[in-house]
Amino acid sequence: MKVTYDAKTCIHAGNCVNSLPAVFKIINEQFVIDPKGASEAEIRRTVANCPSGALQITDSDTPE
């Protein structure tokens, strides 16, 4: 599973950072995604709740 972020689509609602701060974080003014910080189910739930759709999941067996 790979999580990606589209900065142009993001509305900065903060749902991801507030829901899973161990995964979605701001470091040195940069948005960082660390998928090791939570379970796959938790990450999928948070991505699904992204109001703008800026966060996307690509499964590892899906060609990019």
N, C-alpha and C positions, 0 to 999 in steps of 0.2 A: 504494500500500500504506500502510495506517495501522495502527499498533500501539497497542493500548489496554491498560490495566492496571486490574484490579479489586482495590482495597486490602482489601476484605472477604474475598476468596478467597485472597489471598497468604499463604503460610506462612513467608515470609522465609528460604527455603532458600539464597538467594544465587546460584543457578545462573546467572541472567542477568547479574548484576553481575560475577561471576567469569569468565564465558565471553566477554562482550563489554562490557568496561568503557567503551569509547568510545561505546556506544549506551545502555546501561542504567547509570545513575549516581545517586548520592545527592548532592544539592547543597543545602546549608542545610537538612538533615534532610528534604528532599523527594525523592521518586523522580522522576527525569527520564528521558525516552526521547528520544534524538536519533538518528533513523534514518539520518542522513547519515554516521554513524560507521562503517558497515560495509556490505557488499553485501547485497542482498535475500536471497540464498541463506543467508548467515550468520545474518541476523536470523530468517529462517523456521526454521532449524535450532534456534536458541536458544529461540524461542517454543515450538516443538514439544517441547522438552525441559523445559519448565516443569512441575515436579511437581504443582502445584496447579491449573494451568489458568488462573491469574490473568492471564496475557498472552494476548492474542488479536490476530489479524490480520484486517483488513477490506480487501479489495481495492478499489481506487478505482472499479472499474466495478460494484461491488456496492452497491445502495442501502442506506442505513442505517436 
